[in-house]
Each structure stands twice: as C-alpha cells, then as structure tokens.
C-alpha cells in the first residue's frame, strides 16, 4: 500500500495540473471502488473549480469551489496518471482507456486525470470542506509525522499507555497518521529499537531519536519519489527509487548494512504484517 511519501509524491505531482483548473467532465467506468461512489458523484464534481490540494495521512484532499472536498485513497494499487498535457519538454497525448481505468477527470484546459486501480482497494468520497475533520476517514487520525504536533513528548505519552509491541503502535493511524510498514521498519532500525519491544518501555531519549529518524526517512523518501515495490508509480508512470536505500525492509536473510554488524536481517510476523529487523543492532 502506498504510504505517506508515495501519496505526497502523487499529490505534489498532480497539483500543478489541478489547482485553478475546472473539472468539466467526470467519467465513471464502474459504480464503485472499494465502496460505492457517493450519490451524484460525477454531477457534484462537474463545473467545480479546484482551489487547492492537500494531503492528510494517506489521503489526497482536493478542495473545490462548491464547498466540498474530494477525498482520494489509493488503496493497494491505485495510480493517478496525467495525460494530454505538456510535462516538461514533452506532451503526453491522451491515452486510450486502459484496463482498470475506473475514473477519468477532464479539465477545462484539456488535461486528463485518470485513476487506475487493478485491485480496487482504493476509495473516493465527497464531503463538506468545513466539516471535513469529522469525516469517517479523517476524524480518528493522529498528528502528521512531519508536523509540529508530532514530537518526543507526545510519542512518550502515547507509548506510556501501550503494552503492545512498538511496531504495532506506530502503525496505529490514531497514534500517528500516514506511517506504514516500510517506513516504520526502517525508522526502528535507524533508532536501534526492536519491533518486538513493548511501547511503554521506550525512554524519552529513544522517543527523541525515533521522531528524528521518522521525519528524516520520510523526507528522504519523498525526495526520492517514494518506494516502488509492486504497483507504485508517479503521475508519469515512473517508479520511485527509495527502495534501493532500505536498511531492513524486504532484506530478510541478507547481512545487516551496519559496518560493525555481521548478523543477518530477520523477518517475523506481527499482527499479520511482516517485520524486518536486525537482532543485533535493534534491542
């Protein structure tokens, strides 16, 4: 599933083609994604001007002149592609409708924005912008890991009430929004914390280190265009390349990259998810 850096990459990529433009036509090639589209979905979007785009956790938020916000979640395999628009020195011609092209937005300048999703675990919804924080997708989300409200004292307070493994706590979107399996595994390695360690036992010093490493790895991943493991591509169909920088994720049975370690990366299952870690470097 695309995590915060991948969603941020897509949001930043489509922003220049959507902000200030008007949606002239919406074509739905099916009646649902993970859930049915809201009532009169296409009609409510057509003739709406895009005011701005934001990201909240793993959701792209498209604020409209109608007073509504379009919420987009990419699910496991969702992609947003731009065509019939000049990108750099090249013009991407309008592509023929491909398999799994479920939603097509036509903009007033001729730009085509296509949502493609083979597995259909993605979702789209419309909500009133001024009450968006109460939306079922948004209301329980914790602070953004790149925001000021996410700090060591906040994290220590949350951890103090949790007797679960730290890996599971960091994946809880009500604790911190947008983190997923990849970047939690990487941040825990960089902080020298085992994914099995009980959250309440993490010291304030380790929380400071963890916050610093979470922010650092997310920023680096965004700069690298995200991580492409299976399905993720940017708006031009290009893969990210942060996966080449992984310390532990997906590297089970390979040697640890630390110069002072000769142990191999282990893989364990936690709450149905794979955790990757170095049993020597992470305690």
VOFIKOL-549439 format. One record per residue (C-alpha): x, y, z; residue number from 1. Coordinates in Angstrom, 2 decimals, decimal comma. Example, Ala and Ser with C-alpha at 12.3 -4.5 7.8 and 13.67 -1.06 7.14 Angstrom:
{xx: 12,30 yy: -4,50 zz: 7,80 num: 1} .
{xx: 13,67 yy: -1,06 zz: 7,14 num: 2} .
//
This chain:
{xx: 0,00 yy: 0,00 zz: 0,00 num: 1} .
{xx: 1,33 yy: 3,48 zz: -0,82 num: 2} .
{xx: 2,46 yy: 5,19 zz: 2,37 num: 3} .
{xx: 2,91 yy: 8,86 zz: 3,21 num: 4} .
{xx: 5,88 yy: 9,54 zz: 0,85 num: 5} .
{xx: 4,15 yy: 7,90 zz: -2,11 num: 6} .
{xx: 0,88 yy: 9,77 zz: -1,52 num: 7} .
{xx: 2,80 yy: 13,03 zz: -1,06 num: 8} .
{xx: 4,64 yy: 12,37 zz: -4,34 num: 9} .
{xx: 1,36 yy: 11,89 zz: -6,21 num: 10} .
{xx: -0,25 yy: 14,92 zz: -4,57 num: 11} .
{xx: 2,68 yy: 17,17 zz: -5,45 num: 12} .
{xx: 2,72 yy: 15,77 zz: -8,99 num: 13} .
{xx: -0,91 yy: 16,47 zz: -9,82 num: 14} .
{xx: -1,15 yy: 19,82 zz: -8,02 num: 15} .
{xx: 0,15 yy: 21,95 zz: -10,95 num: 16} .
{xx: -2,45 yy: 20,42 zz: -13,27 num: 17} .
{xx: -5,43 yy: 20,71 zz: -10,92 num: 18} .
{xx: -5,08 yy: 23,88 zz: -8,86 num: 19} .
{xx: -7,04 yy: 26,68 zz: -10,52 num: 20} .
{xx: -8,49 yy: 24,37 zz: -13,17 num: 21} .
{xx: -12,15 yy: 23,43 zz: -13,55 num: 22} .
{xx: -13,46 yy: 19,89 zz: -13,83 num: 23} .
{xx: -15,59 yy: 19,78 zz: -16,98 num: 24} .
{xx: -16,43 yy: 16,09 zz: -17,14 num: 25} .
{xx: -16,15 yy: 13,01 zz: -14,94 num: 26} .
{xx: -16,42 yy: 9,55 zz: -16,45 num: 27} .
{xx: -17,06 yy: 6,59 zz: -14,17 num: 28} .
{xx: -16,31 yy: 3,22 zz: -15,73 num: 29} .
{xx: -17,85 yy: 1,36 zz: -12,83 num: 30} .
{xx: -20,20 yy: 2,12 zz: -9,93 num: 31} .
{xx: -17,73 yy: 1,56 zz: -7,12 num: 32} .
{xx: -14,16 yy: 1,14 zz: -5,98 num: 33} .
{xx: -13,71 yy: -0,35 zz: -2,51 num: 34} .
{xx: -17,06 yy: 1,21 zz: -1,70 num: 35} .
{xx: -19,78 yy: 2,71 zz: -3,94 num: 36} .
{xx: -19,23 yy: 6,27 zz: -5,14 num: 37} .
{xx: -21,33 yy: 8,84 zz: -3,27 num: 38} .
{xx: -24,69 yy: 9,87 zz: -4,70 num: 39} .
{xx: -24,47 yy: 12,05 zz: -7,84 num: 40} .
{xx: -20,68 yy: 11,85 zz: -7,62 num: 41} .
{xx: -19,91 yy: 12,92 zz: -11,19 num: 42} .
{xx: -22,57 yy: 15,67 zz: -11,25 num: 43} .
{xx: -21,28 yy: 17,18 zz: -7,98 num: 44} .
{xx: -17,76 yy: 17,37 zz: -9,39 num: 45} .
{xx: -18,50 yy: 18,72 zz: -12,84 num: 46} .
{xx: -18,12 yy: 22,52 zz: -13,19 num: 47} .
{xx: -16,28 yy: 22,68 zz: -9,85 num: 48} .
{xx: -13,06 yy: 24,68 zz: -9,72 num: 49} .
{xx: -10,13 yy: 23,15 zz: -7,84 num: 50} .
{xx: -8,98 yy: 25,56 zz: -5,15 num: 51} .
{xx: -6,06 yy: 23,60 zz: -3,72 num: 52} .
{xx: -4,76 yy: 20,16 zz: -2,84 num: 53} .
{xx: -3,56 yy: 18,86 zz: 0,50 num: 54} .
{xx: -2,54 yy: 15,54 zz: 1,98 num: 55} .
{xx: -3,81 yy: 14,14 zz: 5,28 num: 56} .
{xx: -2,27 yy: 10,83 zz: 6,28 num: 57} .
{xx: -2,63 yy: 8,63 zz: 3,16 num: 58} .
{xx: -5,49 yy: 10,69 zz: 1,70 num: 59} .
{xx: -5,29 yy: 13,26 zz: -1,07 num: 60} .
{xx: -7,74 yy: 16,10 zz: -0,38 num: 61} .
{xx: -8,96 yy: 18,16 zz: -3,34 num: 62} .
{xx: -10,76 yy: 21,30 zz: -2,11 num: 63} .
{xx: -13,40 yy: 22,57 zz: -4,53 num: 64} .
{xx: -15,23 yy: 25,84 zz: -5,18 num: 65} .
{xx: -18,51 yy: 24,08 zz: -4,39 num: 66} .
{xx: -17,64 yy: 23,91 zz: -0,70 num: 67} .
{xx: -16,91 yy: 20,21 zz: -0,94 num: 68} .
{xx: -13,66 yy: 18,25 zz: -0,77 num: 69} .
{xx: -12,85 yy: 15,22 zz: -2,88 num: 70} .
{xx: -11,09 yy: 12,57 zz: -0,80 num: 71} .
{xx: -8,91 yy: 10,07 zz: -2,64 num: 72} .
{xx: -7,26 yy: 6,99 zz: -1,14 num: 73} .
{xx: -5,00 yy: 4,94 zz: -3,42 num: 74} .
{xx: -5,58 yy: 1,64 zz: -1,62 num: 75} .
{xx: -3,12 yy: -1,12 zz: -2,51 num: 76} .
{xx: -2,57 yy: -0,41 zz: -6,19 num: 77} .
{xx: -4,17 yy: 2,89 zz: -7,13 num: 78} .
{xx: -2,41 yy: 5,21 zz: -9,58 num: 79} .
{xx: -3,19 yy: 8,71 zz: -10,80 num: 80} .
{xx: -1,87 yy: 9,50 zz: -14,27 num: 81} .
{xx: -1,84 yy: 12,78 zz: -16,21 num: 82} .
{xx: -2,20 yy: 12,86 zz: -20,00 num: 83} .
{xx: -2,89 yy: 15,32 zz: -22,84 num: 84} .
{xx: -0,79 yy: 17,92 zz: -21,05 num: 85} .
{xx: 2,71 yy: 19,30 zz: -21,54 num: 86} .
{xx: 5,01 yy: 17,85 zz: -18,88 num: 87} .
{xx: 8,45 yy: 19,43 zz: -19,10 num: 88} .
{xx: 9,54 yy: 19,30 zz: -22,74 num: 89} .
{xx: 7,11 yy: 16,58 zz: -23,72 num: 90} .
{xx: 3,41 yy: 16,39 zz: -24,42 num: 91} .
{xx: 1,69 yy: 13,31 zz: -23,05 num: 92} .
{xx: -1,10 yy: 12,59 zz: -25,53 num: 93} .
{xx: -4,45 yy: 11,36 zz: -24,29 num: 94} .
{xx: -4,13 yy: 7,63 zz: -23,82 num: 95} .
{xx: -6,78 yy: 5,15 zz: -24,81 num: 96} .
{xx: -8,82 yy: 3,88 zz: -21,90 num: 97} .
{xx: -6,82 yy: 1,06 zz: -20,35 num: 98} .
{xx: -7,94 yy: -1,84 zz: -18,24 num: 99} .
{xx: -8,63 yy: -0,74 zz: -14,65 num: 100} .
{xx: -9,08 yy: 2,94 zz: -15,62 num: 101} .
{xx: -12,04 yy: 3,48 zz: -13,28 num: 102} .
{xx: -12,38 yy: 7,27 zz: -13,01 num: 103} .
{xx: -11,43 yy: 9,85 zz: -15,63 num: 104} .
{xx: -11,46 yy: 13,60 zz: -14,95 num: 105} .
{xx: -11,42 yy: 16,01 zz: -17,89 num: 106} .
{xx: -10,23 yy: 19,52 zz: -17,04 num: 107} .
{xx: -11,13 yy: 22,77 zz: -18,80 num: 108} .
{xx: -7,66 yy: 23,07 zz: -20,40 num: 109} .
{xx: -7,85 yy: 19,57 zz: -21,89 num: 110} .
{xx: -5,80 yy: 17,81 zz: -19,23 num: 111} .
{xx: -6,94 yy: 14,27 zz: -18,47 num: 112} .
{xx: -6,52 yy: 12,90 zz: -14,93 num: 113} .
{xx: -7,03 yy: 9,12 zz: -14,77 num: 114} .
{xx: -7,44 yy: 6,97 zz: -11,69 num: 115} .
{xx: -6,34 yy: 3,39 zz: -12,37 num: 116} .
{xx: -6,65 yy: 0,67 zz: -9,73 num: 117} .
{xx: -6,29 yy: -3,05 zz: -10,57 num: 118} .
{xx: -7,20 yy: -4,31 zz: -7,09 num: 119} .
{xx: -9,90 yy: -1,71 zz: -6,38 num: 120} .
{xx: -8,98 yy: -1,25 zz: -2,72 num: 121} .
{xx: -8,86 yy: 2,50 zz: -3,29 num: 122} .
{xx: -11,70 yy: 4,85 zz: -2,45 num: 123} .
{xx: -13,18 yy: 8,24 zz: -3,33 num: 124} .
{xx: -15,69 yy: 10,29 zz: -1,40 num: 125} .
{xx: -17,09 yy: 13,81 zz: -1,22 num: 126} .
{xx: -17,56 yy: 15,76 zz: 1,99 num: 127} .
{xx: -18,28 yy: 19,33 zz: 3,05 num: 128} .
{xx: -14,94 yy: 21,11 zz: 3,42 num: 129} .
{xx: -15,84 yy: 22,99 zz: 6,60 num: 130} .
{xx: -16,73 yy: 19,77 zz: 8,45 num: 131} .
{xx: -14,05 yy: 17,59 zz: 6,89 num: 132} .
{xx: -12,34 yy: 16,89 zz: 10,23 num: 133} .
{xx: -15,42 yy: 14,91 zz: 11,26 num: 134} .
{xx: -15,39 yy: 12,69 zz: 8,19 num: 135} .
{xx: -15,15 yy: 8,97 zz: 8,93 num: 136} .
{xx: -11,81 yy: 8,75 zz: 7,09 num: 137} .
{xx: -10,29 yy: 11,71 zz: 8,94 num: 138} .
{xx: -11,72 yy: 12,11 zz: 12,43 num: 139} .
{xx: -9,61 yy: 9,47 zz: 14,24 num: 140} .
{xx: -6,28 yy: 10,28 zz: 12,61 num: 141} .
{xx: -3,35 yy: 11,21 zz: 14,80 num: 142} .
{xx: -0,89 yy: 14,05 zz: 14,09 num: 143} .
{xx: 1,15 yy: 14,23 zz: 10,91 num: 144} .
{xx: 4,70 yy: 12,92 zz: 11,48 num: 145} .
{xx: 6,16 yy: 15,94 zz: 9,69 num: 146} .
{xx: 4,12 yy: 18,42 zz: 11,71 num: 147} .
{xx: 4,90 yy: 20,26 zz: 14,94 num: 148} .
{xx: 2,37 yy: 18,30 zz: 16,99 num: 149} .
{xx: 4,39 yy: 15,12 zz: 16,49 num: 150} .
{xx: 7,26 yy: 15,24 zz: 18,96 num: 151} .
{xx: 9,04 yy: 13,10 zz: 21,54 num: 152} .
{xx: 6,81 yy: 14,17 zz: 24,44 num: 153} .
{xx: 3,65 yy: 13,39 zz: 22,50 num: 154} .
{xx: 5,04 yy: 9,99 zz: 21,49 num: 155} .
{xx: 6,22 yy: 9,14 zz: 25,03 num: 156} .
{xx: 2,76 yy: 9,97 zz: 26,37 num: 157} .
{xx: 1,12 yy: 7,70 zz: 23,81 num: 158} .
{xx: 3,62 yy: 4,90 zz: 24,39 num: 159} .
{xx: 3,19 yy: 5,04 zz: 28,17 num: 160} .
{xx: -0,35 yy: 3,70 zz: 27,83 num: 161} .
{xx: 0,53 yy: 0,92 zz: 25,38 num: 162} .
{xx: 1,64 yy: -2,60 zz: 26,32 num: 163} .
{xx: 1,70 yy: -3,68 zz: 22,66 num: 164} .
{xx: 4,88 yy: -4,02 zz: 20,58 num: 165} .
{xx: 6,13 yy: -0,64 zz: 19,38 num: 166} .
{xx: 5,80 yy: -1,72 zz: 15,73 num: 167} .
{xx: 2,04 yy: -2,23 zz: 16,14 num: 168} .
{xx: 1,61 yy: 1,08 zz: 17,98 num: 169} .
{xx: 3,39 yy: 3,08 zz: 15,26 num: 170} .
{xx: 1,12 yy: 1,52 zz: 12,62 num: 171} .
{xx: -1,96 yy: 2,72 zz: 14,53 num: 172} .
{xx: -3,18 yy: 5,69 zz: 12,48 num: 173} .
{xx: -4,78 yy: 7,24 zz: 15,57 num: 174} .
{xx: -1,30 yy: 7,50 zz: 17,13 num: 175} .
{xx: 0,48 yy: 8,93 zz: 14,10 num: 176} .
{xx: -1,02 yy: 9,42 zz: 10,65 num: 177} .
{xx: 0,47 yy: 8,13 zz: 7,41 num: 178} .
{xx: 3,12 yy: 5,72 zz: 8,64 num: 179} .
{xx: 3,09 yy: 2,25 zz: 7,11 num: 180} .
{xx: 5,04 yy: -0,97 zz: 7,34 num: 181} .
{xx: 8,02 yy: 0,08 zz: 5,22 num: 182} .
{xx: 8,96 yy: 3,29 zz: 6,97 num: 183} .
{xx: 8,22 yy: 2,01 zz: 10,48 num: 184} .
{xx: 10,63 yy: -0,90 zz: 9,91 num: 185} .
{xx: 13,29 yy: 1,47 zz: 8,61 num: 186} .
{xx: 12,86 yy: 4,06 zz: 11,37 num: 187} .
{xx: 13,03 yy: 1,42 zz: 14,09 num: 188} .
{xx: 16,30 yy: 0,10 zz: 12,65 num: 189} .
{xx: 17,79 yy: 3,57 zz: 12,49 num: 190} .
{xx: 16,77 yy: 4,12 zz: 16,11 num: 191} .
{xx: 18,14 yy: 0,77 zz: 17,32 num: 192} .
{xx: 14,72 yy: -0,34 zz: 18,61 num: 193} .
{xx: 13,43 yy: -3,88 zz: 18,17 num: 194} .
{xx: 9,92 yy: -4,06 zz: 16,66 num: 195} .
{xx: 9,11 yy: -6,52 zz: 19,44 num: 196} .
{xx: 9,87 yy: -4,11 zz: 22,29 num: 197} .
{xx: 6,90 yy: -3,05 zz: 24,41 num: 198} .
{xx: 5,99 yy: 0,56 zz: 23,62 num: 199} .
{xx: 5,64 yy: 1,62 zz: 27,26 num: 200} .
{xx: 9,30 yy: 0,71 zz: 27,88 num: 201} .
{xx: 10,66 yy: 3,20 zz: 25,34 num: 202} .
{xx: 12,55 yy: 6,05 zz: 27,03 num: 203} .
{xx: 12,08 yy: 9,73 zz: 26,25 num: 204} .
{xx: 15,61 yy: 9,76 zz: 24,79 num: 205} .
{xx: 14,69 yy: 6,95 zz: 22,41 num: 206} .
{xx: 11,47 yy: 8,77 zz: 21,53 num: 207} .
{xx: 13,52 yy: 11,81 zz: 20,54 num: 208} .
{xx: 15,71 yy: 9,64 zz: 18,33 num: 209} .
{xx: 12,72 yy: 7,88 zz: 16,83 num: 210} .
{xx: 10,91 yy: 11,14 zz: 15,97 num: 211} .
{xx: 14,07 yy: 12,48 zz: 14,34 num: 212} .
{xx: 14,54 yy: 9,30 zz: 12,29 num: 213} .
{xx: 10,88 yy: 9,06 zz: 11,25 num: 214} .
{xx: 10,99 yy: 12,60 zz: 9,92 num: 215} .
{xx: 14,35 yy: 12,10 zz: 8,24 num: 216} .
{xx: 13,38 yy: 8,91 zz: 6,44 num: 217} .
{xx: 10,05 yy: 10,33 zz: 5,26 num: 218} .
{xx: 11,71 yy: 13,45 zz: 3,85 num: 219} .
{xx: 14,37 yy: 11,33 zz: 2,10 num: 220} .
{xx: 11,72 yy: 9,04 zz: 0,65 num: 221} .
{xx: 9,68 yy: 11,99 zz: -0,68 num: 222} .
{xx: 12,81 yy: 13,42 zz: -2,30 num: 223} .
{xx: 13,41 yy: 10,01 zz: -3,93 num: 224} .
{xx: 9,86 yy: 9,89 zz: -5,32 num: 225} .
{xx: 8,75 yy: 7,19 zz: -2,87 num: 226} .
{xx: 9,34 yy: 3,46 zz: -2,89 num: 227} .
{xx: 8,19 yy: 1,21 zz: -5,75 num: 228} .
{xx: 7,83 yy: -2,42 zz: -4,72 num: 229} .
{xx: 4,97 yy: -3,65 zz: -6,91 num: 230} .
{xx: 2,45 yy: -1,13 zz: -8,22 num: 231} .
{xx: 3,50 yy: 2,38 zz: -7,23 num: 232} .
{xx: 4,40 yy: 4,91 zz: -9,93 num: 233} .
{xx: 4,25 yy: 8,69 zz: -10,14 num: 234} .
{xx: 1,90 yy: 10,65 zz: -12,43 num: 235} .
{xx: 4,11 yy: 9,93 zz: -15,45 num: 236} .
{xx: 4,28 yy: 6,20 zz: -14,75 num: 237} .
{xx: 7,81 yy: 6,36 zz: -13,33 num: 238} .
{xx: 8,90 yy: 4,29 zz: -10,34 num: 239} .
{xx: 10,30 yy: 5,79 zz: -7,16 num: 240} .
{xx: 13,75 yy: 4,65 zz: -6,11 num: 241} .
{xx: 13,90 yy: 4,86 zz: -2,32 num: 242} .
{xx: 13,60 yy: 1,05 zz: -2,17 num: 243} .
{xx: 17,29 yy: 0,92 zz: -3,07 num: 244} .
{xx: 18,07 yy: 2,66 zz: 0,23 num: 245} .
{xx: 16,31 yy: 0,18 zz: 2,53 num: 246} .
{xx: 18,29 yy: -0,98 zz: 5,55 num: 247} .
{xx: 15,97 yy: -3,83 zz: 6,58 num: 248} .
{xx: 12,64 yy: -3,87 zz: 4,74 num: 249} .
{xx: 12,43 yy: -6,87 zz: 2,40 num: 250} .
{xx: 16,06 yy: -7,85 zz: 3,17 num: 251} .
{xx: 15,46 yy: -10,95 zz: 5,32 num: 252} .
{xx: 18,45 yy: -13,33 zz: 5,32 num: 253} .
{xx: 20,72 yy: -10,61 zz: 3,93 num: 254} .
{xx: 23,57 yy: -9,22 zz: 6,00 num: 255} .
{xx: 22,96 yy: -6,09 zz: 8,06 num: 256} .
{xx: 24,31 yy: -2,94 zz: 6,41 num: 257} .
{xx: 25,91 yy: -1,69 zz: 9,63 num: 258} .
{xx: 29,70 yy: -1,76 zz: 9,37 num: 259} .
{xx: 30,02 yy: -3,17 zz: 12,88 num: 260} .
{xx: 27,49 yy: -5,98 zz: 12,47 num: 261} .
{xx: 27,78 yy: -9,42 zz: 10,85 num: 262} .
{xx: 24,25 yy: -10,64 zz: 11,57 num: 263} .
{xx: 21,52 yy: -11,25 zz: 9,01 num: 264} .
{xx: 18,20 yy: -9,43 zz: 8,84 num: 265} .
{xx: 15,31 yy: -11,39 zz: 10,31 num: 266} .
{xx: 11,68 yy: -11,41 zz: 9,28 num: 267} .
{xx: 8,87 yy: -12,06 zz: 11,76 num: 268} .
{xx: 5,11 yy: -11,72 zz: 11,62 num: 269} .
{xx: 3,38 yy: -9,19 zz: 13,87 num: 270} .
{xx: -0,38 yy: -8,76 zz: 13,73 num: 271} .
{xx: -0,40 yy: -10,28 zz: 10,26 num: 272} .
{xx: 2,30 yy: -7,94 zz: 8,95 num: 273} .
{xx: 5,94 yy: -8,74 zz: 8,20 num: 274} .
{xx: 8,53 yy: -7,01 zz: 10,36 num: 275} .
{xx: 12,16 yy: -6,84 zz: 9,29 num: 276} .
{xx: 14,93 yy: -6,09 zz: 11,79 num: 277} .
{xx: 18,49 yy: -6,79 zz: 12,85 num: 278} .
{xx: 18,57 yy: -8,88 zz: 16,06 num: 279} .
{xx: 21,98 yy: -7,44 zz: 16,94 num: 280} .
{xx: 21,51 yy: -3,72 zz: 16,19 num: 281} .
{xx: 17,95 yy: -3,47 zz: 17,48 num: 282} .
{xx: 17,19 yy: -4,16 zz: 21,13 num: 283} .
//
